[in-house]
Amino acid sequence: MSRKRSYLDPIHQDIILDRACPQQRLVMDLIDTPEFQRLRRIHQLGVSFFTFQGAEGSRFTHSVGVMHITSRLIALLAEDCKSISGLTPLILASALLHDIGHGPYSHVTERILGYDHEDWSCKIITGKTSVNQVLNSFKEYPGPLATDIASVLKKTFPRHWVSHLVSSQLDCDRFDYLLRDSYMTGTAYGLFALQRILSSLQVDEGGDRLLVSGDKGKTAVEDYLFARYSMYQQVYYHKKNLAARALLRKLMSRARQLGERISFIDEPTRKLLVGEPLDVNEYLELDDVQMTYHIKRWVKDKDKVLADLASRFIHRQLFKAIRVPASRVGSVEDIAHRARAVVEKLGLDPDYYVARESTGIRPYDYYRPDAQSPQTNIMVRTDSGEIRELSTISLTVEALVKGDFESHWIICPAEAAEQVAAILS
């Protein structure tokens, strides 16, 4: 077995791993497991390849990239945080495995079907899997490695700053996906000064948190947050992306409604669609290749609605997304009702050919303890030594926190789009 391995990455260039280093040997062994190799068959950007022709990257390349950025950050933090060396295997493995629980088309089916990929990541890490075997055989870490990784991902690990490296509002996951998604979509919206941010981060062990150091670090973080805002506005919430997701949602809804009357469906896919419990081995059978194969088979299904929706998806005959003007948002319900009437006159079932979407995300939000998913504050140590929450010392970030970014859309087939647009105008 070769001692060294190099991954040539379009974002980070050479990512070199050496088996002589215990934590890098651990990463290499984890990469070689069937569960991690499965991530090659899951698109990083869901169904965005319909909109951006280069968006063909996988969760595999993203996960390796997150691990690499994390290793760079560990090397910088180790100068002042001596305790991080003993935690390095845990942190690197957590960064590498954080997305191992993703299902078909990544976040798209997760939102459609209501499962949590992070829960599945923990089940794969702690279950009877090759990943778990590799983790249990790693003796250079003093504790139960698989259990500790699951607690890092669930944010219950006693040292909270360790979880923040992987999952927070300023983490290595977001660092990689913004740069990678920008590159893969051929846009420049997600670019920011990664090295400047990495160099500015510090571990505040007493406060159990990460800090951004200095005004230069603060400025770099501001740019990063606006890059995230731009990626959501221009890429993730692109109207064709919304239309493709809505089409897939309606397609899956029809397949779920048909149940046993459907022409072809394997057991893991059936369980996923109807929400029945799956064991880890069944879940690991699910990926983009398997789901796309089902949709190709459904093109010839006896049910005309399912066959038509499947054909539209496979042949990229996407629905159209029509934005509701801000002045008409209060009438969305009525607009959707009238759009359904238009579609019904065309001989199409409005339950499956009309959708409503709302979009909106704060690129950064301060800690709100009553929120369903409270955020982790970005804290800055100013040049004067004062520690402040970012939005209190940045007018631009304060605007992001207070902004209203919600938009509403009516989505319908192309043949109905002109009449639906007339309703809106």
MARFILUM-237869 format. One record per residue (C-alpha): x, z, y. Coordinates in steps of 0.02 Angstrom, whole numbers, padded with zeros to 5 digits, always signed. Layout:
<atoms>
XZY;...
</atoms>
This chain:
<atoms>
+00000+00000+00000;+00067-00048+00171;+00117+00102+00274;+00064+00027+00441;-00090-00070+00490;-00129-00163+00651;-00301-00209+00719;-00291-00344+00853;-00432-00297+00970;-00494-00406+01115;-00513-00252+01227;-00369-00139+01178;-00247-00267+01104;-00145-00193+00959;-00221-00038+00879;-00084+00020+00761;-00109+00152+00627;+00030+00231+00522;-00001+00319+00356;+00150+00430+00389;+00044+00520+00519;-00087+00628+00428;-00230+00602+00551;-00198+00415+00557;-00195+00410+00367;-00365+00495+00372;-00431+00362+00492;-00365+00221+00383;-00445+00294+00226;-00611+00316+00317;-00607+00137+00381;-00585+00075+00203;-00742+00162+00137;-00895+00055+00093;-01001+00154+00217;-00886+00112+00362;-00862-00070+00309;-01052-00086+00314;-01038-00075+00504;-00965-00251+00503;-01141-00308+00458;-01228-00224+00605;-01226-00304+00778;-01162-00192+00916;-01285-00267+01040;-01438-00279+00930;-01528-00445+00962;-01434-00484+01123;-01353-00634+01037;-01514-00726+01077;-01474-00703+01262;-01283-00699+01268;-01203-00819+01147;-01045-00715+01128;-01135-00552+01087;-01087-00559+00904;-00977-00403+00898;-01010-00269+00768;-01024-00081+00762;-00862-00086+00660;-00756-00153+00804;-00839-00034+00928;-00810+00118+00818;-00626+00076+00794;-00614+00052+00982;-00691+00222+01018;-00566+00303+00899;-00423+00215+00988;-00477+00270+01162;-00499+00446+01096;-00321+00446+01026;-00254+00391+01196;-00352+00529+01281;-00292+00661+01156;-00111+00614+01194;-00142+00640+01381;-00240+00802+01360;-00110+00877+01241;+00012+00900+01386;-00092+01046+01454;-00211+01086+01309;-00103+01149+01166;-00250+01188+01052;-00300+01005+01039;-00163+00963+00913;-00246+01064+00775;-00412+00981+00814;-00347+00802+00818;-00406+00753+00641;-00580+00821+00681;-00590+00732+00850;-00525+00564+00786;-00639+00564+00633;-00789+00612+00741;-00751+00470+00861;-00731+00346+00718;-00888+00398+00625;-01006+00432+00771;-01105+00269+00740;-01095+00259+00550;-01281+00298+00538;-01341+00145+00634;-01474+00037+00552;-01519-00147+00565;-01495-00220+00740;-01428-00051+00801;-01536+00034+00933;-01673-00098+00924;-01752-00047+00759;-01709+00135+00793;-01827+00131+00943;-01958+00023+00856;-01968+00130+00699;-01927+00300+00772;-01779+00359+00668;-01619+00437+00736;-01453+00354+00693;-01359+00515+00733;-01458+00608+00600;-01410+00473+00476;-01227+00483+00530;-01228+00668+00484;-01316+00634+00318;-01186+00502+00272;-01041+00614+00324;-01103+00766+00226;-01188+00675+00081;-01125+00607-00085;-01028+00463-00008;-00852+00393-00007;-00837+00452+00173;-00873+00630+00118;-00746+00616-00024;-00610+00559+00096;-00649+00701+00216;-00650+00832+00078;-00483+00772+00010;-00396+00789+00180;-00303+00955+00163;-00212+00954+00331;-00367+01018+00421;-00400+01205+00395;-00591+01204+00396;-00735+01109+00313;-00699+00942+00396;-00861+00850+00353;-00968+00996+00410;-00869+01015+00571;-00886+00828+00610;-01075+00841+00588;-01078+00990+00707;-00975+00892+00835;-01101+00750+00828;-01247+00872+00839;-01159+00961+00984;-01162+01128+00893;-00973+01142+00867;-00913+01306+00947;-00794+01216+01067;-00918+01111+01164;-00784+01009+01253;-00739+00931+01085;-00914+00857+01072;-00904+00801+01254;-00756+00689+01211;-00869+00589+01095;-01042+00612+01169;-01077+00657+01350;-01101+00568+01515;-00914+00535+01523;-00857+00500+01345;-00750+00383+01242;-00904+00302+01164;-00967+00241+01333;-00792+00194+01389;-00777+00073+01244;-00952+00000+01240;-00956-00040+01426;-00792-00135+01420;-00830-00214+01251;-01009-00265+01290;-00954-00339+01456;-00822-00442+01367;-00936-00499+01225;-01075-00552+01344;-00956-00647+01457;-00998-00538+01607;-00893-00428+01721;-01026-00297+01756;-00951-00164+01641;-00773-00164+01703;-00694-00005+01770;-00524+00080+01780;-00514+00159+01607;-00334+00220+01618;-00366+00301+01787;-00510+00401+01714;-00415+00450+01557;-00269+00510+01662;-00384+00613+01772;-00473+00708+01632;-00428+00888+01591;-00491+01018+01468;-00554+01177+01551;-00547+01290+01398;-00609+01442+01493;-00764+01347+01551;-00776+01253+01384;-00791+01085+01471;-00701+00930+01532;-00651+00911+01714;-00611+00759+01820;-00458+00797+01924;-00436+00741+02104;-00516+00620+02225;-00438+00468+02141;-00515+00521+01976;-00683+00547+02063;-00678+00372+02137;-00639+00296+01966;-00786+00389+01889;-00901+00325+02027;-00848+00147+01983;-00880+00184+01798;-01056+00247+01834;-01097+00093+01937;-01028-00015+01796;-01150+00071+01679;-01292+00044+01802;-01249-00141+01816;-01240-00165+01628;-01413-00092+01605;-01486-00195+01746;-01401-00360+01703;-01370-00353+01514;-01461-00219+01415;-01623-00244+01514;-01607-00432+01534;-01782-00506+01522;-01736-00613+01371;-01672-00457+01283;-01837-00371+01318;-01932-00521+01251;-01827-00530+01092;-01850-00344+01058;-02037-00357+01087;-02049-00503+00966;-01955-00405+00833;-02066-00253+00864;-02225-00355+00840;-02150-00438+00686;-02111-00270+00607;-02281-00203+00656;-02365-00347+00564;-02256-00322+00411;-02298-00137+00411;-02484-00175+00428;-02482-00296+00281;-02403-00169+00165;-02408-00223-00017;-02489-00389+00030;-02325-00453+00101;-02241-00591+00001;-02068-00511-00013;-01996-00342+00029;-01870-00230-00058;-01896-00044-00075;-01774+00020+00060;-01847-00101+00188;-02025-00053+00143;-01985+00132+00161;-01899+00101+00328;-02047+00004+00397;-02182+00127+00343;-02081+00283+00382;-02062+00349+00204;-01909+00457+00169;-01753+00365+00111;-01605+00441+00023;-01430+00403+00087;-01396+00266-00040;-01558+00177+00003;-01523+00188+00189;-01348+00117+00165;-01425-00041+00092;-01501-00080+00262;-01406-00191+00383;-01431-00347+00490;-01395-00466+00346;-01526-00387+00234;-01657-00377+00373;-01627-00556+00430;-01646-00614+00249;-01816-00531+00242;-01871-00615+00403;-01813-00784+00336;-01919-00756+00180;-02069-00706+00287;-02068-00875+00374;-02157-00939+00218;-02273-00790+00197;-02458-00826+00166;-02504-00719+00316;-02505-00839+00464;-02466-00708+00595;-02315-00640+00503;-02253-00815+00461;-02269-00871+00641;-02183-00718+00714;-02043-00733+00586;-02021-00917+00626;-02012-00881+00812;-01879-00749+00782;-01772-00852+00663;-01781-01010+00770;-01763-00917+00938;-01934-00965+01003;-01938-00805+01103;-02080-00729+01198;-02071-00729+01388;-02051-00570+01490;-02142-00571+01658;-02100-00433+01780;-02243-00340+01862;-02215-00331+02051;-02192-00154+02118;-02352-00175+02219;-02452-00207+02059;-02380-00069+01948;-02539+00033+01966;-02635-00112+01890;-02526-00134+01734;-02667-00084+01617;-02786-00212+01693;-02651-00348+01695;-02613-00318+01511;-02799-00327+01470;-02815-00494+01559;-02656-00558+01474;-02733-00516+01306;-02885-00621+01352;-02773-00769+01395;-02682-00756+01229;-02843-00737+01131;-02911-00899+01206;-02758-00986+01135;-02811-00929+00961;-02677-00792+00946;-02705-00610+00901;-02667-00511+01060;-02618-00359+00957;-02465-00456+00901;-02436-00577+01044;-02446-00467+01199;-02329-00322+01235;-02292-00205+01378;-02118-00144+01417;-02053-00020+01543;-01869-00003+01583;-01772+00122+01683;-01621+00234+01661;-01519+00346+01773;-01337+00296+01749;-01297+00479+01783;-01406+00633+01792;-01362+00814+01828;-01408+00952+01708;-01596+00982+01699;-01623+01125+01573;-01808+01084+01550;-01777+00902+01505;-01806+00841+01327;-01621+00795+01313;-01525+00893+01445;-01372+00802+01509;-01194+00866+01524;-01136+00877+01703;-00983+00783+01762;-00877+00914+01848;-00738+00873+01972;-00589+00978+02024;-00561+00919+02203;-00391+00902+02283;-00423+01070+02367;-00449+01153+02196;-00636+01177+02209;-00742+01133+02054;-00903+01042+02097;-01037+00942+02006;-01009+00758+02045;-01172+00716+02134;-01145+00858+02259;-00986+00779+02327;-01026+00594+02307;-01161+00511+02411;-01157+00357+02299;-01184+00458+02140;-01319+00562+02226;-01411+00397+02257;-01398+00355+02071;-01471+00524+02025;-01617+00509+02145;-01652+00324+02124;-01808+00254+02043;-01752+00116+01925;-01913+00094+01825;-01983-00081+01802;-02135-00143+01706;-02153-00304+01608;-02289-00404+01520;-02223-00500+01370;-02315-00645+01291;-02284-00812+01203;-02211-00954+01306;-02372-01054+01293;-02466-00915+01383;-02332-00871+01511;-02392-00984+01652;-02569-00915+01647;-02508-00735+01635;-02391-00763+01781;-02540-00828+01881;-02628-00663+01850;-02479-00571+01925;-02467-00684+02077;
</atoms>
